[in-house]
Each structure stands twice: as C-alpha cells, then as structure tokens.
Amino acid sequence: MLKRLKVNNYALIEELDVSFGKNLNIFTGQTGAGKSIIIGSINLIVGDKASTEMIRTGEDEGFVEATFDIKKTDTKLENFRISDQSLIIKRVIAKNGKSHAFLNGKQISIAQLKEIGSLLIDILGQHHHQSLFNINKHRELLDHFALKDLKQNEYNKLYKIVEQKLKLLKDLIDSEDLSKEKEELYKFQIKEIESASLEINEQPQLEEELIILSNSQQLKDTALKINYSLSEEDDSILNRLRGMLKAFDSISSIDSSMKEKVDQWNESIFSLEDISYELSRYSEKINYDPKRLSWVNDRLQLYKDLTNKYGNGFQEIMDYKNKIENYLKNLNNKDEQIKNLENEIYEMKQKLYHLASEISTRREKGAKTLKRKIENELNDLGMKGIKFDIEFSPISNTNGLMIQFKEKTVYVDEYGIENIEFLISPNEGEPLKKLIKIASGGEMSRIMLAIKTVLADFDSIPVLIFDEIDSGIGGDIASLVGKKLKNLSQKHQLICITHLQQIASFADQHFQVRKFVIKKRSSIEVAKLNTEQKVAEIARMISGENITDITLENAKEFLKIGAEA
C-alpha cells in the first residue's frame, strides 16, 4: 500500500506530506482546489513524462517521493532485488529539464520506473496509466479467473523448452562442417594432451619441488648447522639448558611456587630435542638430484607449452580437450542429432498444442462467466444496456510458433493459442469496441470499477486510484458507487477524488484539498479530517458554503450510512 506521499515545489504545491491509511482514502475540495495536481504528482511516481513547467515558479527543482509497504505485493518486484518491506520511489525534476528517478536511494531509468510503477499503482481515469489499457493484462486477468490449476505454468515451461530446442536445432543446422585439416588438428591436439597425462594440482606441487631441489645444498647445510648448535657440540644449547634446569630445580625444591615453571622448562628441552632429531632426519633426506631436477624442469616446461596452446592450467586445458572432442563427436553424428532433435521437437509441439487447446477451452468457459458478472456490475452502476465481451483472436504467423497438428496449421505464443482482448459497448445499440478506444474519463472509471470489483481476488496491483469516477452520476447511483468502492477497498488500497457527498461519506480516511494565498502566491495544502471536520466538509458538498443545521444533520446521516456499509 501507499503509506506516504511527499511533494516539494511541484506546480502550486510548495510542500506537502500526506500519510495514507488502509482501505478507502477520499480526497475532496472545492472546484479548482488542486485535487488534480495531487494525481499529477502520483503520475510522476509511475513514470509519467516530466517537464520544467511542473516546477513551482521561482524554484530550481521539484520532487515527489512515495513510500510503499510491499509485504503483500506482486512477487515480480523480486526481479528488482527489493527485499525490504518499505519501498521508496523518488522523482526529481531539475530546472535544466532533466528528470531523475530513484528506488530506495539508487538511481533507476524511467523505463524501470514505469515497470515498477505498473506493479504498484493503477490510476483509473487517466488512460495512459490504466493497467487494462495493456492488452497483455486482459489475458492475465482472464487466466487468473478461469484457470484454477497449474496448466498455464506447465504450458509456459514447455513452450520455453521448445524455444530452446528450436534454437539448438538452428545452431546445429547452421554449423559448418569441419575441414579435413581442422579435423586432423583436433585429433592431434587431443592426442598431445592425453599423452601428457596431466594431473590436477600437479603443477603447483612441481613448482614447490623445484624450489627445494634448486636450493638443496643450502637447505642441507643450514639444517646441519642448526642441529650441531643444538645438540652436537660439547657446549651445545641443549647441554647448557639441561645444566640450568638442575639449578632451577633446586630453587623449586625450596620454593614450590616455581615448580610449574620448572616443568615448562623441561618441556621446552623435550621440544628442542624433537626439533634436533627432525633436523637431522631432514638433512639426511635432502640430496642434490640433478636427474630429478631436470625431470621437474622438463615437466613444468610441458605444462607451460600446453598452457600457451590450450588454456591456463590443468582445468582450462582439459576443458579445451572436452570441447574439441565434442566437436569431433558432433561431426560424426550431426545428421542423426538433427533427426532426433526434430522428432523431439515434434512430440513437444503436439503436447504444447493439447495444453493450449485445454487452456483455450477453459478460457472460453471462464470468459462467459466473467462477461456476465461484469455486465451485472455495470448495470448496478447505472450503465444500463452496456455490453461487455472478451474477444479471442488467433496468434499471427509473424508473432507465433508454428505447430502442425494433423491436417491444420496453428500458431501459439508463450501464453497459448489466442490473443485476449476486452471489448465494450458503453451505449445501447452501439457495436462492441476495443476497451482501449473508450474515451470518457468518468465512464471509463466506472467500467474499471466494475472490472476491478469482479476481479478483486485476482488483480495483484495493490493501489487503485479513481479519478473522475463521479462524472455524470448522482443520487442512488453515486451511493452505489460509494458502496462498491468501499467493498473493493477490502481487497486493495483505494484513493479516490470525488465531488459527491454520497461517495465521500464512505471514506475510511477523508482528506480535504485546499488552495490558499499567502504573500500573493497561491499554494495547496491537504488536511486529514477528524469526525467534526468530516461533517462540515460533507455539509459543504451538499449545499455549498450556505451550511445550515439541517444540512449538518443530513451530513451526519450520510456519514452514518457510510460507516454502516
């Protein structure tokens, strides 16, 4: 949900900070108070085009910042590596005409902003941000409504596998046969690598051995010298330490507190004796071996030569060997591979067609139910005689994957065998037209309300904004619209701008937009109303500025009805 909206130096807004609540948030105010400016600032958050004209006069830059709670939001946001429960989107407009977008403090492109915004907010009444003006959304919503199992997921996975297999087949067909010279070269290289009998970790071990062999005499002499000083001389270090130990022991016989130190001294002597022994053995083991040294040098040179040819180190050399072995293998059975792959693809396509057909059948059945439910909702909203339908059209040969099934040829895409599009006839006697061709803002908002109401359990967009929904209605229809907004707000967070008290009375949070003049400059503010202020605002909406006791009582009655809904 949208938790907070901050606006600075945007249009007539100097500074604005609004905290939203759950369910139904209503904005009201006098005509020209600036309600549309609030919607305009939110448009920037979902990727609307920015211009310098939006910056408040006299300022260098303006910005809009929206904070969202995304705990229950569309999992597609995971693609943007969003892990925090709060998501902050900021849009900055500079005086030089540049506009920048930020997601949790990191700059993002406007294209990314639009994609993220489409997952968070649906603005109903402004064509360019309504999700239902995206035809792909029609298919998605119908599938959520009509497909009750994982058939669509199964189909999607199989479709992607078929695409991969087709690419592999194309690569295999397009691959050039190796020349005879290249074939012989590969065979030679494989033989050369195999004859080397390379072993993992052998090279670093040989490099260590080379260092020891190259310095064998120095190592031997140094070990003997140390050992001699430790234990071989008459006045060796160990002999002196043993003599001092006797003197130290005499101290501990008198002062027992030194007994522990005597034991430590004794252990030190044992350690040095052990070191002396190991040094003696080490010196005996080290001998200058020119043959071994030569062999190690030759072996390392072999590694160096192979590395220069085939790759850096054992693993890269072996990877190259495996690669050219596969080349030769594929060369020998390319025709067989192509035939097997073609058969595999054919079988997969047949299964793909059966799945697509099953999905199509379920879609058609679900479409009939969805059509009836949406038309009922539209009639409830006072749009009598309106017709709603769902059009199924075949996938074109330019956009689809061809499948030959028995004696017919069909085309499919990653979603199935057909395109899905919502159609509507807003006036009785008029032909059905594509939903995206409907122009009336108020009409469209009510159509969207009907669709959103029916599909409330399947639509993942958390925030719905209704603008112009009360255009051309009043009385009982307005009350019914308010009730439906109230009901829909149990599934989504709703933000609604209205001029009608019948709708405003259903608000869970009621905000008043006001325009005022200070220091000869117009500015806009938004105030969240308490109970008493709600009564006053509803009364103003009923009778204008001429508020009477009767008007106030009527306002209280409206709010009572709204609270009981």
N, C-alpha and C positions, 0 to 999 in steps of 0.2 A: 504494500500500500504506500501511497504518497504521504509521508509524515510531515514534511516541512517544505515550504517554498519561500526562498529569499530573493528579492528583486531590488536592484540598485540602479538608479539612473536609466530606467527604461521608459520611453515615452513620457507620460505625465507622472510616473512613479519616481519619487526621489529615493525612498527607502521603504521596503515592505517586508514583513516577516510573518508568515501565516503558518500555523500548526493545524493540520487536518486531523480528523478523527475517523474512526471506522464507519462503515455503512454509508449513510446518506448525508453529504455535505452540500448545503444550499447557499447560493450567493444571490442576494437581491440588492436593489438600489434604484434610485431614480434613473430615468432615461438620460443617457449621457454621463452617468456617474463614472464609467470606466470599467464596467464588467468585461467588455470585450478585450480590453487591454490585459486583464488577468489571463484570459485564454491565450492571447497573443504571446505572452511570456512563456507559457507552458508549451506552446508550439515550438519555441526555440529549443526547448529541452529535448524534443523528439526529432529535431533535425530540420526544422523549417529554415528557409533562407533568411539570412540576417542582412541588414543594411545599416548604414550610418544614420539614416533618418530615425531609427529606433532609439538612438541615444538621446537622453534628455538634453534639451538645449543648454549650451554652455559647459557641458561636461566632456571629458576626454574619452571616457569609456563607460559602458554599462554592462551589467552581468545579471544572469538568472542562475539560481542554484536550487536544485531539488534533491531532497533526501528521501530514499525509499527503504521500506522494510521488505526484504526479499526472501524471508524464511519460507514462504509458500509459493514462490514464483516459478515461472517456467524454467525447467532444467536446461533449456537452451542457453541460458546465461552462463552455464558452466564452460561454454566454449570461450568465454572471455576471461576465464580463470578468476571468477568472482567467488570468493569463499566467505567473505564477511556477511553478516546478517544485514548490515546497512550499506546501501549503495548511494553514492553522492555524484550527481551529474552537474557540471557547471559549464555554462556557455558565456563566453566573454566577447563583447563587440567593441573593437577599438575605433577611434576616430579616423584612422587611416583606411578604414574599410575592411580590415582583416577580422576574421572571426575564429575563435579557438574553442574547442570542446575538451573537457577533462572528465575522466572517470576515476573516482577515488584518488584524485590528485595527479593522475598520469594523463598526459595529452593523448587524445584519440582523434581519428579522422571523422569528418562529418558523415561519411558513409557508415562507419561503425556506430556513430551516434544514432543514426536513423534505424539501424538494425536493432540496437539495444532498446531504443525508444518504442519500437513496434512491439516489443515483448512486454512492455510495462504499461503503456497508455494507449487507449483508443479514444480519439476525440470525435464525437458524433455530432455532425452539423457542419464540419469543415472537411470537404471532400478529400483533400489530399492527405489526411491522416487517418481516415477510417480504414480499419483492417479489412472490412468487407469490400473495399474497392480493389483489393488484391485477390484476383480470381483463385489463386492457389489456396487462399483461406476458405473459399467456398467448399472445395474438396476436403480440406482438413476437417472442417466443422461437420460436414455430412458424414465423413468416416467415423468421427468420434460418436456421432449419433447412431449410425446404422451398423457399424461393425463392433460386435461385442466380444470378440476374441482376438487372437494374435495373428489372424490371417494376413493382415496388411504388413505386419513385421516380417512374417515368413516370406511374403511376396517381395518386399524390399530387399531382403538379404539375398534371395535367389537372383533377382534382377542384377544386383551388383556383381554377383559371381559370374553371371552370363556375360556382362560387360567386360570383366577381367579376362574371361576365356576368349572372347572375340578379339581383344587386343593382343593376346598371346598368339592367337591364330594368325592375325595380320602380320605380326612381327616374324613369325615363323615362315610365312609365305614370302614376305618381302626380303628375308635374309638371303644374302648371296652365298652361292656355293663357294667353298674354299678352293683356291687354285692348288694344283698339284705341288708346286713349290712350297706353298704355305702349309699344306698338309704334312709334307716331309719335314719341314722346320719344326712343327709342333711335335711330331714323333721324336725328333732328335732331342728337343728340349725336355720332354718327359723322361727320356732315357738318361739324359745328363743329370737331372735332378734325382731320379731313382738310384742311379749308380753312386751318388754322393752319400747315400744312407744317412741323411741328416737326422739329428735327434733334437727334440725340444730341450732347451736350456743348455745344450752342449756348448754353444759359442761363448756365453759368459764364463762357463767353467774353464774352458780352454784359455781364455784371456787371463784368468786368475792364475792358472798353472804356468803360463808363460812368464808372468812376473816373477814367480817363485824360482823357476828354472834359470831365468836370466840373472838372478841375484843369489844363486845357491851358495857360492863360496862365502859371500858376505854374511848370509844368514847363519851358515855353519860356524864361521869364526866367531861371530858375535855371541851365539848360544854357548859355545865352549868357554869363552872368556867370562861370561856371567856365571856359569856353573862353577868354574875354577875359583872365582872370587867367593862364591857362596860356600863351597864345601871342600874343595881340593887342597887349598893352601893350609899350612900349619896354623897360620893366624887368620883362618877364614872367618867370614861373617858369622856362620853358624856356630863355630867353636867359641867365638867371643860371646855370642848371645847365650850359649849354654853356661859359660863361666859366670856371666852376670846373673843368670837365673838362680844359681846357687846362693849368691849374695842376697838376691831379692827374696828368696825363700826363707833365709834366716830372719829377715825383717818380719815376714808374715807369721813366723813361729812365735814371735814376741807380740806383734800387733795383728790380731786376726782380721781386722778390717781390710787388710791388704791381700787377703787370701784370694779374692776374686781376681785381682789384678795379676797375681802370680799365675793363675790358671789361664788368663788371657795371653800372658807372655809365653806360656808353654804351648798354647795352641798356635801362636804365631810361628814358633820354631817348627812345629809339625807342618804348617803350610809352606814354609820356605824349603823344608826338606823335600816336600812333594814337588814343588816347583823345580828344585835342583834335579830331581830324578827325571822329570818330564823334559827338561832342557837337555839332559844327557841323551835321552832317547831321541829327541828331535834332531840333535846334531848327528847322531848315528844314521838316521833315516835320510837326511839330506845329502845327496851326492850330485855332483855335476854330471849330467847325462846328455851329451851332445846329440845322440841319436833321437832321444825323446824330444829334445828342444827343437830339432829340425822337423820332426814329425808334427809337433804342435804348430810350428810356424807354417808348414805346408797346409795343415788342416784349416787354420784360420784364413789363409790366403784363398782357399777354396770357398769358404763362406763369403769372403769379400767379393770374389769373382761372381758367385751366384747372386749375391745381393745387388751388384751392379746391373745384372741382367734381368732379374725377375722380381725383386722386391726387397725391402729392408727387414732382414731377419727371417727366422725359421717360418713363422706363420704366414707372412706375405709370400714367401717362396712357394709354400705348399698351397696357398690359395690360388696362385697363378697356375700351378700344375693342375689343380682340380678344374680350373676354368677352361684350360685348353683341352683337357680330357673330355669335358662336356661338349666342347666344340666338335671334336672328332666323333663323339658318340652321336650327336645330333646330325652330323654329316652323313653318317651311315644309315640312320633310320628316320630321316626327315619326312619322307613320303608317308611312312607308317604313322608318325606322330601327327601329321596333318589329318590323316584319315580318322585316327582315333579321337582327335580333338573335335573334328567336325561332327562325329557321331555323338560325342558327349554333349556338345552344344545343342544338337537337335533334340536330344532327350530332355535337356533342361528347359528348352523353349516350349516343349509340349506341356511340361509341368507348369511352366510360367503361364501359359495360356489358360490352363484349367483353373489355376488360382485366380487369375484376372477375371475369368468368367464368373467364378463363385463370388468374388468381391463385387462385381458389377450387379449380379442378381440381388445381393444384399443391399447394395446402394439404392437400387430401384425401389425395393420394398420400403427401405427407410425413408426415401425421398417422398413417397406418398404420405406417410405419417407426418413427416416434417412439414410438408406443404399444408396439410390440414391444420396442424397446430398453429403455424404462423398466421394463416388466414384468419383463424379464430381470434388470435391475439389482436390482429389488425382491426377486425370488426369491433372488438371490445374498445379499441382506441378511437372509435368514431370514424374509421375509414371504411365505410360500408361499400360493398361491391368491389373492393380491391381484390386483385388476383395475384397470387404468388406461385411460382413454379420453379422447378430445377431442371435445367437443360443438360442432356447428355449428348456429347458430340465426339466422333471418333478422333483418335490421335492422328495427326497428319504424318505422311510418309517422310517429311523433312525433319520432324522432331522425334520420331518414334523408332523403335526397334522392330524390325520386320519378323513376323512369325508366320510360317506356312503351316496351316492346320487342315489336314485332309485336302479339300479342293479349294479352300479360300485362303486369302492372304489378309492378315490383320497387322496393326501396328500398336505397340504398347510403349509406355514410358515407365519411369520408376514407381508410379503410383497406380498403374492399371491400364485398362483398355480404352478409357474415355476421359475427356475433359469434363469438368463440372462447372456450371455457372448458374447463379441465381438470377431469375427473371421476375419482373414485377410490372403490373399494370395499375398505377395509382388511381385511375379514373375508370368508372364503369363504361364498358363499350370500347375502350381503347385496347389496342393489341399489347401483348406482353413485350416488354423491352428489357434489355440488359440492365441490371441493378446500377451499374456504373454510369448509365445515361440519365438517371433521375437527378434533377437539378434542384428542387425545392429543399431548402435547408430544414424548415420545420417538418415537412412531410418526411424527408429522409430520416430525421431524428426519431420520429415515431416508428417508422419502418425498422430502424435499427433497434429501437427499444423492444419491439415485438420479437425480432430475431434473437436478440440478446436474452430475452426472457425465456424463450423456448430452449435456447442452447446454453443456459446459465451454468449447467453442470459440466459442460464440455469445453467451454471457452476459457483458456488459460491466462488471458490478459487480465491483470489484477485491478487496473484502474480504468474506469469508464467516465468520460466527461461528456455531458449532454449540454449542447448549446442550441438555442433556438427551438427547443422541443415544444414550447408552448405557443409557437406561432400559429395563429388561425384557430385556436381552440379556446374553450372556456366552460364554465358551469360543470355539469356532471362529467363530461369528458376529461376536463382538467383534473377533477378529483380522482378519476380512474387512472389517469396517467401518474398522478402522485402516488397512488397505492402500488402501481406496478413498479415504479422507481423504488419505493420502499421495500417491496418484496425482492427485487433484483439486488438491492444493496446488502442482502444477507449472503450473497454469493460473491459480490465484487464490491470494492470501494467505489462509490459514485460521487462525482462532483457535478452539480447541476446549476446552471444560471437560469433564473425564471423571473417573469413579471407577474405571475399569478399566485395569489394567496392560497388557492386550493392545492398547489404543488408545494409551496414553501412551508405549509403547515406540517408536512410530513418529515421535516428535517430532523436528523439526529444532532447535527451541528449547523447553526444558522449564522451566516456571515453577511454583514452589510457593507457594501462598497459605497464610499462617499468621495465626492470631489469638493475640495475647498481651495480658497485663495489665501495665500499668505505672502506678504511683501510683493504684491502684484503678480504673483506667479501661481498658476493652478497646480494642484497636486492631488494625488489619490491615496486614500487610506482604506484599510479593511479592518473591521471590528467584529469580533466574535460576540454574539448577543447572548445575554442572560435571559431568564424567563420573562421578566418585566419588559426588557427591550424587544424580545420576540413579539410580545403582544402589541407593542407600539408600532413595530415595523409591519406586522400583518394588517393592523388597522390602517396604516398609511396606504398599503397596497389596495385595500378595499375602497377607501374614499378619498385618497389623496391627502392633502395637508389639512383638510377640514375634518378633524377627528373628534367624534362625539362619544358620549357614554355608550350609546347603542353600538357604535362602530367597535368600540373596545370589547363589548360583550360578544359581538359577532366574531372578533378576532380570537377571543378565548375559546369560543365554540369550535372554530376551525382547528386550533391547536389541540383541543381535547380529542377531536376526531382523528387527527394525525397521530397523537400519542397512543390511541387505542388500536391503530392499524397493525 
